Each structure stands twice: as C-alpha cells, then as structure tokens.
Amino acid sequence: MPGRKDIAATLRDRIRAGEYPVGSKMPSTREITTELGGSRATTSAALHLLADEGFLTLKDKSTAVVRSPEATDETPESRLADVRAELLALRGDVADVQQRLDDVTERLSNALDKLRT
C-alpha cells in the first residue's frame, strides 16, 4: 500500500510532466485513491504535502488546483509569515466572539434569574 510520499511523488511527476496543467483541478481523493491505492486519508495527506511544496493550492476540503512553483516568489518563510499574520488576526476575531458569547451568556443568565423569581 503506497504512503503519502509515494502518492505525492507520482502526482508531482504528473504535474511536472504537464498531465495536470497549471490552473486545472486535481482529481478527487477518491479517484486518486482508486487509481494509486492507499486510503483517502493518505491521498489527502499527499495533496497537503504537495500544497506545502507549492505544487497545489487547496481551495476547500475537496478542491486542489495545480499551481506552478516557479510562478511564485513565495518562499516557505514568507508563506509562514503570511499564515502567522492571518492567525494573529484570527486570534483577535476569536477574542471578539468570546466577548460576545460572554455577554449573551450573562444576558441569558439574568433572564433565567428573572424567570425563577
């Protein structure tokens, strides 16, 4: 049974050979698994590995689009910095949501206290 690195190597070779042109949607994990073997989880891990290497862009849970690693000036470090900035922004959003949740919880508690009295 092939591992994620085996599946990724096969797909990487096909991308380089132009079998999956830049901008095209990759086959589904189910289709890849049927053709190459392994499990869908292993295939998904292979697609994530190719995304980390810059060969794919993962659009959502089920869509991977081929990209050209040569067409981007992004380095792993710059991509990491971008992700870090995005996570820091999300941290602020989470704090805002937590505050709103706390406010709603307090209002709900007050309403329940009024019902009990």
Secondary structure, DSSP 8 states (H G I E B T S, - for coil): ---HHHHHHHHHHHHHTTSS-TT-B---HHHHHHHH-S-HHHHHHHHHHHHHTTSEEEEETTEEEE--GGG----HHHHHHHHHHHHHHHHHHHHHHHHHHHHHHHHHHHHHHHHH-
